[in-house]
């Protein structure tokens, strides 16, 4: 079985449909943190709660300038209906054709079920995975792990900035 | 395992003694049917443990799926400002299927609070910051839906029927106390 990509790994780039006539590339978001939330399926109760929770917390993610992207193997029309029903205000990407290709690249595709794991990635502004975690499929992971990772990124950036300016001072 | 990041404090809505051997914290949403289901269960669990357990309720309104939840939470805070939190809390859950501004005004009147003041407080979102603060504390503690329970600071992920909660709270009681009682 494949393994979930670990922190420090370059996040594999991808371009996926986000609506029936729009596509979104990960590299287009370079320069800001990205939260990739892979989930098994639209409409299943846990996923609905999980996406509703992120929806509610969007203002907090925005404080870190982070972009949140939901990803599952469902198609764009299914995503559109799901997002409308749940009043979601962030993009859902369709890892639909070739099915699960992006999930495979991130090491979280469940071959036996044809869906992806419930897994979270926080990618830094340079496109490197800063934090990743794969949850049991039936458990809503909440958002505490994501927020801690975003906070760590902010602190790292701050201390890095201090080191650089100290270096220049010499 | 997710842990409660915001310790129980004097500013909390608490039933029972803060130094009780067990504390059950619920993050809940007044429009959530699962929280409505949990309401009488929590009452029964409180009765079962008596003074051995304290109960704390914190707001976690999921406003994008529950449009009435925020107003309900702010109405409970309005009642709290007049020392009537728990009466409002119970009344909202007991009338959950009629949740909305007319119900909240009616409940305020029943508690001898001014419905006009309530409507004004909701319009100006006077209690929104308090509700938001509780919500964000919940997010940082790993609240992942409603209701989410914490027993002595640990998130409880199991099913939350009466027997499940009683068993989990009992298991979280400090051991020494049980021995002394025996």
Boltz contact constraints between the chains, C-beta under 6 A:
constraints:
  - contact:
      token1: [A, 49]
      token2: [B, 145]
      max_distance: 6.0
  - contact:
      token1: [A, 52]
      token2: [B, 62]
      max_distance: 6.0
  - contact:
      token1: [A, 52]
      token2: [B, 65]
      max_distance: 6.0
  - contact:
      token1: [A, 55]
      token2: [B, 64]
      max_distance: 6.0
  - contact:
      token1: [A, 56]
      token2: [B, 62]
      max_distance: 6.0
  - contact:
      token1: [A, 56]
      token2: [B, 64]
      max_distance: 6.0
  - contact:
      token1: [A, 57]
      token2: [B, 139]
      max_distance: 6.0
  - contact:
      token1: [A, 87]
      token2: [B, 64]
      max_distance: 6.0
  - contact:
      token1: [A, 140]
      token2: [B, 144]
      max_distance: 6.0
  - contact:
      token1: [A, 140]
      token2: [B, 145]
      max_distance: 6.0
  - contact:
      token1: [A, 142]
      token2: [B, 142]
      max_distance: 6.0
  - contact:
      token1: [A, 142]
      token2: [B, 144]
      max_distance: 6.0
  - contact:
      token1: [A, 143]
      token2: [B, 139]
      max_distance: 6.0
  - contact:
      token1: [A, 144]
      token2: [B, 140]
      max_distance: 6.0
  - contact:
      token1: [A, 144]
      token2: [B, 142]
      max_distance: 6.0
